[in-house]
Amino acid sequence: QVQLVESGGGSVEAGGSLRLSCAASGNTWNTNSMGWFRQAPGKEREGVASIYTRGGVANYADSVKGRFTISEDNANSTVYLQMNSLKPDDTGVYYCAAAKYYGVGFPPMEEYKYWGQGTQVTVSS
């Protein structure tokens, strides 16, 4: 099992920045990809960014490219999501997830077996 704990959410005005953290523990050796997802009220959960933890290859949703950056600190088993130039459409609950995936690109959501509890991000206009 892998345990994931997110932190860093909050409320900001449009144009502001936040940094989310996801601390992983447990059998992290059994995963090789970490992802950030978000879910807005009344909408389906969507992928935001992913990173392959061995190699650091990152993938982003088109809606966040150039504004969000995913990074990892392997020594501390932590993944970050730096969010800049935030927009009201970025509002939602952000979830961290872990997968073991050997494809390319953004792993499909169904490949993520471990999920955190989520952290709320609210961007006001």
N, CA, C and O atoms as a DFTB+ gen file, in Angstrom:
500 C
 N C O
     1  1       0.828      -1.196       0.000
     2  2       0.000       0.000       0.000
     3  2       0.866       1.251       0.000
     4  3       1.980       1.262       0.525
     5  1       0.333       2.286      -0.594
     6  2       0.985       3.590      -0.632
     7  2       0.032       4.612      -0.032
     8  3      -1.147       4.652      -0.384
     9  1       0.537       5.424       0.859
    10  2      -0.261       6.481       1.456
    11  2       0.194       7.823       0.886
    12  3       1.390       8.086       0.771
    13  1      -0.767       8.657       0.536
    14  2      -0.487       9.955      -0.052
    15  2      -1.212      11.035       0.745
    16  3      -2.401      10.909       1.038
    17  1      -0.494      12.087       1.089
    18  2      -1.080      13.182       1.848
    19  2      -0.763      14.494       1.140
    20  3       0.399      14.874       0.995
    21  1      -1.811      15.174       0.705
    22  2      -1.650      16.464       0.029
    23  2      -1.700      17.610       1.034
    24  3      -2.306      17.496       2.099
    25  1      -1.060      18.702       0.678
    26  2      -1.137      19.930       1.464
    27  2      -0.857      21.110       0.558
    28  3      -0.371      20.946      -0.561
    29  1      -1.167      22.306       1.048
    30  2      -0.824      23.505       0.304
    31  2      -1.978      24.189      -0.403
    32  3      -1.787      25.239      -1.018
    33  1      -3.162      23.622      -0.330
    34  2      -4.301      24.275      -0.959
    35  2      -4.686      25.546      -0.232
    36  3      -4.166      25.833       0.846
    37  1      -5.590      26.302      -0.813
    38  2      -6.052      27.531      -0.182
    39  2      -6.830      28.382      -1.155
    40  3      -7.248      27.917      -2.216
    41  1      -7.020      29.635      -0.783
    42  2      -7.772      30.581      -1.601
    43  2      -6.847      31.702      -2.052
    44  3      -6.110      32.280      -1.254
    45  1      -6.900      31.994      -3.336
    46  2      -6.090      33.075      -3.895
    47  2      -6.915      33.832      -4.912
    48  3      -7.939      33.340      -5.387
    49  1      -6.469      35.020      -5.243
    50  2      -7.103      35.783      -6.312
    51  2      -6.514      35.356      -7.659
    52  3      -5.412      34.812      -7.727
    53  1      -7.256      35.611      -8.707
    54  2      -6.785      35.299     -10.046
    55  2      -5.429      35.972     -10.288
    56  3      -5.203      37.124      -9.916
    57  1      -4.537      35.207     -10.927
    58  2      -3.191      35.706     -11.146
    59  2      -2.207      35.301     -10.075
    60  3      -0.998      35.454     -10.250
    61  1      -2.705      34.788      -8.972
    62  2      -1.859      34.388      -7.865
    63  2      -1.243      33.019      -8.067
    64  3      -1.419      32.385      -9.107
    65  1      -0.512      32.575      -7.049
    66  2       0.206      31.297      -7.112
    67  2      -0.042      30.480      -5.853
    68  3      -0.303      31.019      -4.777
    69  1       0.048      29.172      -6.017
    70  2       0.019      28.232      -4.900
    71  2       0.957      27.089      -5.232
    72  3       1.205      26.789      -6.399
    73  1       1.474      26.458      -4.193
    74  2       2.262      25.251      -4.388
    75  2       1.673      24.126      -3.565
    76  3       1.566      24.219      -2.342
    77  1       1.293      23.062      -4.252
    78  2       0.766      21.882      -3.590
    79  2       1.885      20.877      -3.361
    80  3       2.808      20.751      -4.165
    81  1       1.781      20.168      -2.251
    82  2       2.743      19.118      -1.934
    83  2       2.011      17.801      -1.750
    84  3       0.864      17.776      -1.303
    85  1       2.673      16.712      -2.094
    86  2       2.119      15.382      -1.900
    87  2       3.220      14.506      -1.311
    88  3       4.200      14.183      -1.983
    89  1       3.047      14.132      -0.068
    90  2       4.022      13.286       0.609
    91  2       3.590      11.832       0.503
    92  3       2.471      11.479       0.876
    93  1       4.479      10.996      -0.005
    94  2       4.179       9.577      -0.190
    95  2       4.905       8.747       0.854
    96  3       6.025       9.062       1.257
    97  1       4.249       7.687       1.278
    98  2       4.865       6.747       2.217
    99  2       4.344       5.349       1.923
   100  3       3.380       5.176       1.177
   101  1       4.988       4.359       2.513
   102  2       4.592       2.981       2.275
   103  2       5.409       2.369       1.151
   104  3       6.594       2.671       1.001
   105  1       4.789       1.525       0.374
   106  2       5.480       0.789      -0.688
   107  2       5.636       1.614      -1.964
   108  3       5.159       1.223      -3.030
   109  1       6.301       2.742      -1.845
   110  2       6.460       3.626      -2.999
   111  2       7.329       3.007      -4.083
   112  3       7.292       3.440      -5.235
   113  1       8.118       1.987      -3.717
   114  2       8.967       1.315      -4.709
   115  2       8.115       0.656      -5.783
   116  3       8.600       0.371      -6.878
   117  1       6.840       0.412      -5.469
   118  2       5.934      -0.274      -6.379
   119  2       5.214       0.690      -7.322
   120  3       4.285       0.281      -8.019
   121  1       5.620       1.954      -7.358
   122  2       5.017       2.929      -8.262
   123  2       6.120       3.633      -9.032
   124  3       7.261       3.691      -8.573
   125  1       5.790       4.168     -10.197
   126  2       6.784       4.904     -10.965
   127  2       6.236       6.176     -11.582
   128  3       6.933       6.849     -12.342
   129  1       4.998       6.512     -11.266
   130  2       4.408       7.739     -11.799
   131  2       3.527       8.381     -10.734
   132  3       2.747       7.712     -10.057
   133  1       3.673       9.675     -10.607
   134  2       2.823      10.448      -9.702
   135  2       2.034      11.444     -10.535
   136  3       2.553      12.013     -11.495
   137  1       0.794      11.648     -10.166
   138  2      -0.037      12.569     -10.923
   139  2      -0.837      13.483     -10.026
   140  3      -1.111      13.167      -8.868
   141  1      -1.205      14.622     -10.580
   142  2      -2.135      15.537      -9.936
   143  2      -3.400      15.592     -10.774
   144  3      -3.351      15.745     -11.995
   145  1      -4.513      15.467     -10.109
   146  2      -5.824      15.547     -10.729
   147  2      -6.639      16.601     -10.012
   148  3      -6.316      16.985      -8.888
   149  1      -7.693      17.070     -10.655
   150  2      -8.579      18.017      -9.987
   151  2     -10.014      17.735     -10.373
   152  3     -10.306      17.174     -11.429
   153  1     -10.903      18.145      -9.478
   154  2     -12.326      17.976      -9.727
   155  2     -13.066      19.217      -9.259
   156  3     -13.052      19.570      -8.079
   157  1     -13.708      19.865     -10.212
   158  2     -14.518      21.034      -9.902
   159  2     -15.946      20.592      -9.603
   160  3     -16.361      19.523     -10.049
   161  1     -16.698      21.385      -8.864
   162  2     -18.086      21.018      -8.547
   163  2     -18.895      20.725      -9.806
   164  3     -18.928      21.539     -10.728
   165  1     -19.539      19.579      -9.845
   166  2     -20.389      19.232     -10.971
   167  2     -19.643      18.753     -12.203
   168  3     -20.252      18.515     -13.247
   169  1     -18.323      18.609     -12.088
   170  2     -17.537      18.175     -13.245
   171  2     -16.792      16.884     -12.922
   172  3     -16.625      16.520     -11.758
   173  1     -16.355      16.210     -13.958
   174  2     -15.588      14.984     -13.777
   175  2     -14.151      15.316     -13.369
   176  3     -13.627      16.391     -13.663
   177  1     -13.550      14.373     -12.697
   178  2     -12.147      14.530     -12.335
   179  2     -11.293      14.509     -13.606
   180  3     -11.539      13.724     -14.522
   181  1     -10.290      15.381     -13.644
   182  2      -9.438      15.461     -14.820
   183  2      -7.969      15.487     -14.419
   184  3      -7.606      15.962     -13.343
   185  1      -7.144      14.968     -15.303
   186  2      -5.711      14.987     -15.062
   187  2      -5.143      16.375     -15.301
   188  3      -5.540      17.074     -16.233
   189  1      -4.210      16.760     -14.446
   190  2      -3.574      18.068     -14.554
   191  2      -2.118      17.924     -14.968
   192  3      -1.666      18.578     -15.907
   193  1      -1.390      17.070     -14.268
   194  2       0.031      16.889     -14.548
   195  2       0.471      15.544     -14.008
   196  3      -0.099      15.024     -13.049
   197  1       1.499      14.987     -14.639
   198  2       2.070      13.729     -14.159
   199  2       3.572      13.768     -14.334
   200  3       4.103      14.528     -15.144
   201  1       4.245      12.935     -13.558
   202  2       5.694      12.849     -13.666
   203  2       6.122      11.419     -13.409
   204  3       5.636      10.767     -12.485
   205  1       7.040      10.938     -14.239
   206  2       7.634       9.636     -14.006
   207  2       8.775       9.829     -13.020
   208  3       9.724      10.568     -13.284
   209  1       8.671       9.161     -11.890
   210  2       9.588       9.434     -10.795
   211  2      11.005       8.932     -11.057
   212  3      11.942       9.351     -10.377
   213  1      11.171       8.062     -12.010
   214  2      12.530       7.636     -12.377
   215  2      12.822       8.217     -13.745
   216  3      12.545       7.598     -14.772
   217  1      13.377       9.397     -13.746
   218  2      13.651      10.071     -15.008
   219  2      13.090      11.468     -15.070
   220  3      13.623      12.324     -15.776
   221  1      12.009      11.714     -14.332
   222  2      11.476      13.063     -14.241
   223  2      10.710      13.558     -15.440
   224  3      10.486      14.763     -15.557
   225  1      10.294      12.677     -16.346
   226  2       9.538      13.127     -17.519
   227  2       8.143      13.558     -17.076
   228  3       7.429      12.809     -16.409
   229  1       7.771      14.770     -17.456
   230  2       6.494      15.338     -17.027
   231  2       5.538      15.489     -18.203
   232  3       5.957      15.644     -19.350
   233  1       4.260      15.439     -17.896
   234  2       3.194      15.671     -18.868
   235  2       2.171      16.600     -18.247
   236  3       1.943      16.569     -17.038
   237  1       1.551      17.431     -19.084
   238  2       0.596      18.416     -18.595
   239  2      -0.659      18.432     -19.449
   240  3      -0.619      18.177     -20.653
   241  1      -1.762      18.734     -18.806
   242  2      -2.977      19.023     -19.549
   243  2      -2.783      20.336     -20.304
   244  3      -2.075      21.229     -19.838
   245  1      -3.412      20.447     -21.463
   246  2      -3.260      21.666     -22.266
   247  2      -3.676      22.909     -21.480
   248  3      -3.099      23.981     -21.659
   249  1      -4.663      22.766     -20.622
   250  2      -5.210      23.915     -19.902
   251  2      -4.238      24.513     -18.890
   252  3      -4.440      25.638     -18.433
   253  1      -3.184      23.775     -18.533
   254  2      -2.262      24.276     -17.516
   255  2      -0.831      24.423     -18.030
   256  3       0.042      24.881     -17.292
   257  1      -0.582      24.048     -19.265
   258  2       0.762      24.153     -19.809
   259  2       1.254      25.594     -19.754
   260  3       0.535      26.528     -20.108
   261  1       2.492      25.753     -19.302
   262  2       3.070      27.079     -19.197
   263  2       2.742      27.789     -17.898
   264  3       3.331      28.825     -17.591
   265  1       1.794      27.236     -17.119
   266  2       1.425      27.865     -15.843
   267  2       1.747      26.968     -14.647
   268  3       2.120      27.463     -13.584
   269  1       1.606      25.669     -14.817
   270  2       1.840      24.719     -13.729
   271  2       3.135      23.959     -13.983
   272  3       3.507      23.710     -15.130
   273  1       3.811      23.598     -12.909
   274  2       5.021      22.790     -13.004
   275  2       4.977      21.702     -11.950
   276  3       4.791      21.976     -10.764
   277  1       5.149      20.460     -12.393
   278  2       5.222      19.341     -11.471
   279  2       6.696      18.993     -11.264
   280  3       7.487      18.998     -12.207
   281  1       7.047      18.691     -10.017
   282  2       8.432      18.343      -9.725
   283  2       8.454      17.319      -8.596
   284  3       7.444      17.078      -7.935
   285  1       9.614      16.726      -8.392
   286  2       9.712      15.672      -7.394
   287  2      10.954      15.861      -6.530
   288  3      11.964      16.408      -6.970
   289  1      10.852      15.404      -5.318
   290  2      11.975      15.333      -4.399
   291  2      12.044      13.879      -3.948
   292  3      11.418      13.493      -2.961
   293  1      12.806      13.088      -4.675
   294  2      12.830      11.656      -4.395
   295  2      13.373      11.345      -3.006
   296  3      12.952      10.376      -2.373
   297  1      14.295      12.156      -2.540
   298  2      14.885      11.901      -1.224
   299  2      13.827      11.955      -0.122
   300  3      13.930      11.261       0.890
   301  1      12.808      12.794      -0.335
   302  2      11.756      12.937       0.663
   303  2      10.424      12.363       0.202
   304  3       9.397      12.564       0.850
   305  1      10.444      11.645      -0.926
   306  2       9.223      11.012      -1.455
   307  2       8.076      12.012      -1.545
   308  3       6.951      11.733      -1.131
   309  1       8.384      13.168      -2.087
   310  2       7.391      14.233      -2.185
   311  2       7.312      14.744      -3.619
   312  3       8.331      14.899      -4.292
   313  1       6.111      14.999      -4.070
   314  2       5.874      15.581      -5.381
   315  2       5.177      16.922      -5.186
   316  3       4.317      17.063      -4.317
   317  1       5.546      17.882      -5.982
   318  2       5.001      19.229      -5.874
   319  2       4.256      19.619      -7.146
   320  3       4.530      19.101      -8.228
   321  1       3.329      20.524      -6.997
   322  2       2.681      21.152      -8.139
   323  2       2.701      22.660      -7.907
   324  3       1.945      23.187      -7.090
   325  1       3.573      23.339      -8.636
   326  2       3.648      24.792      -8.568
   327  2       2.631      25.360      -9.551
   328  3       2.686      25.073     -10.747
   329  1       1.719      26.153      -9.048
   330  2       0.646      26.696      -9.880
   331  2       0.763      28.208      -9.905
   332  3       0.618      28.874      -8.880
   333  1       1.027      28.742     -11.093
   334  2       1.160      30.189     -11.273
   335  2       0.056      30.700     -12.187
   336  3      -0.607      29.921     -12.872
   337  1      -0.133      31.996     -12.193
   338  2      -1.140      32.635     -13.047
   339  2      -2.481      31.922     -12.926
   340  3      -3.114      31.598     -13.930
   341  1      -2.898      31.687     -11.718
   342  2      -4.120      30.934     -11.478
   343  2      -5.349      31.667     -11.997
   344  3      -5.438      32.895     -11.969
   345  1      -6.287      30.864     -12.468
   346  2      -7.536      31.376     -13.020
   347  2      -8.708      30.802     -12.217
   348  3      -8.564      29.765     -11.571
   349  1      -9.854      31.463     -12.255
   350  2     -11.024      30.899     -11.562
   351  2     -11.360      29.475     -12.019
   352  3     -11.859      28.673     -11.229
   353  1     -11.092      29.160     -13.283
   354  2     -11.358      27.813     -13.795
   355  2     -10.456      26.761     -13.169
   356  3     -10.710      25.566     -13.322
   357  1      -9.419      27.173     -12.475
   358  2      -8.541      26.230     -11.791
   359  2      -9.113      25.782     -10.441
   360  3      -8.544      24.913      -9.780
   361  1     -10.210      26.362     -10.047
   362  2     -10.831      26.024      -8.770
   363  2     -11.285      24.571      -8.743
   364  3     -11.852      24.069      -9.714
   365  1     -11.033      23.903      -7.627
   366  2     -11.462      22.527      -7.462
   367  2     -10.709      21.844      -6.343
   368  3      -9.863      22.445      -5.681
   369  1     -11.028      20.587      -6.143
   370  2     -10.283      19.768      -5.200
   371  2      -9.161      19.083      -5.986
   372  3      -9.404      18.430      -7.001
   373  1      -7.954      19.243      -5.507
   374  2      -6.800      18.669      -6.177
   375  2      -6.356      17.405      -5.452
   376  3      -6.187      17.390      -4.233
   377  1      -6.174      16.363      -6.226
   378  2      -5.794      15.062      -5.688
   379  2      -4.436      14.637      -6.231
   380  3      -4.109      14.854      -7.398
   381  1      -3.678      14.040      -5.366
   382  2      -2.423      13.414      -5.745
   383  2      -2.689      11.916      -5.898
   384  3      -3.483      11.342      -5.153
   385  1      -2.017      11.285      -6.872
   386  2      -2.227       9.863      -7.096
   387  2      -0.929       9.215      -7.554
   388  3      -0.039       9.878      -8.087
   389  1      -0.837       7.901      -7.334
   390  2       0.365       7.149      -7.706
   391  2      -0.008       5.957      -8.560
   392  3      -1.034       5.314      -8.342
   393  1       0.840       5.670      -9.538
   394  2       0.580       4.577     -10.468
   395  2       1.866       3.824     -10.775
   396  3       2.971       4.316     -10.552
   397  1       1.688       2.638     -11.284
   398  2       2.795       1.876     -11.858
   399  2       2.419       1.666     -13.321
   400  3       1.520       0.887     -13.636
   401  1       3.110       2.362     -14.198
   402  2       2.692       2.420     -15.603
   403  2       3.920       2.421     -16.480
   404  3       4.893       3.124     -16.206
   405  1       3.874       1.625     -17.545
   406  2       5.028       1.501     -18.424
   407  2       4.745       1.981     -19.834
   408  3       5.418       1.561     -20.776
   409  1       3.769       2.848     -19.995
   410  2       3.514       3.444     -21.294
   411  2       4.252       4.757     -21.439
   412  3       5.247       5.005     -20.757
   413  1       3.762       5.588     -22.325
   414  2       4.327       6.925     -22.521
   415  2       3.207       7.936     -22.362
   416  3       2.028       7.595     -22.460
   417  1       3.579       9.165     -22.121
   418  2       2.576      10.204     -21.964
   419  2       1.906      10.158     -20.597
   420  3       2.408       9.529     -19.665
   421  1       0.800      10.814     -20.494
   422  2       0.045      10.914     -19.239
   423  2      -0.649       9.579     -18.988
   424  3      -1.511       9.183     -19.773
   425  1      -0.292       8.867     -17.901
   426  2      -0.963       7.592     -17.638
   427  2      -2.473       7.757     -17.519
   428  3      -2.935       8.741     -16.941
   429  1      -3.246       6.825     -18.047
   430  2      -4.711       6.897     -17.892
   431  2      -5.103       6.907     -16.425
   432  3      -4.430       6.298     -15.593
   433  1      -6.188       7.595     -16.106
   434  2      -6.611       7.728     -14.722
   435  2      -6.803       6.378     -14.053
   436  3      -6.506       6.226     -12.869
   437  1      -7.290       5.407     -14.789
   438  2      -7.566       4.098     -14.202
   439  2      -6.295       3.363     -13.769
   440  3      -6.358       2.370     -13.045
   441  1      -5.140       3.864     -14.220
   442  2      -3.885       3.239     -13.815
   443  2      -3.439       3.688     -12.420
   444  3      -2.569       3.067     -11.809
   445  1      -4.031       4.751     -11.932
   446  2      -3.638       5.274     -10.626
   447  2      -4.394       4.509      -9.542
   448  3      -5.612       4.636      -9.414
   449  1      -3.670       3.724      -8.773
   450  2      -4.284       2.854      -7.775
   451  2      -4.345       3.492      -6.390
   452  3      -5.137       3.071      -5.546
   453  1      -3.532       4.484      -6.159
   454  2      -3.452       5.090      -4.832
   455  2      -3.771       6.573      -4.952
   456  3      -3.279       7.259      -5.848
   457  1      -4.600       7.055      -4.038
   458  2      -5.072       8.434      -4.089
   459  2      -4.975       9.074      -2.706
   460  3      -5.146       8.416      -1.680
   461  1      -4.695      10.378      -2.713
   462  2      -4.750      11.144      -1.484
   463  2      -6.164      11.607      -1.207
   464  3      -7.091      11.305      -1.959
   465  1      -6.319      12.336      -0.128
   466  2      -7.650      12.758       0.307
   467  2      -8.110      14.045      -0.378
   468  3      -9.288      14.396      -0.311
   469  1      -7.207      14.732      -1.019
   470  2      -7.557      15.948      -1.740
   471  2      -7.330      17.208      -0.933
   472  3      -7.394      17.197       0.296
   473  1      -7.063      18.295      -1.640
   474  2      -6.905      19.599      -1.012
   475  2      -7.625      20.640      -1.877
   476  3      -7.523      20.612      -3.103
   477  1      -8.341      21.542      -1.240
   478  2      -9.169      22.504      -1.964
   479  2      -8.336      23.682      -2.452
   480  3      -7.531      24.249      -1.712
   481  1      -8.550      24.035      -3.712
   482  2      -7.964      25.243      -4.301
   483  2      -9.107      26.103      -4.811
   484  3      -9.926      25.651      -5.611
   485  1      -9.158      27.337      -4.347
   486  2     -10.208      28.267      -4.761
   487  2      -9.561      29.525      -5.316
   488  3      -8.772      30.184      -4.638
   489  1      -9.904      29.848      -6.556
   490  2      -9.359      31.040      -7.204
   491  2     -10.510      31.997      -7.471
   492  3     -11.456      31.655      -8.181
   493  1     -10.433      33.177      -6.912
   494  2     -11.497      34.169      -7.068
   495  2     -11.110      35.182      -8.135
   496  3      -9.933      35.476      -8.347
   497  1     -12.130      35.702      -8.799
   498  2     -11.872      36.672      -9.882
   499  2     -11.806      38.081      -9.356
   500  3     -11.597      39.018     -10.127
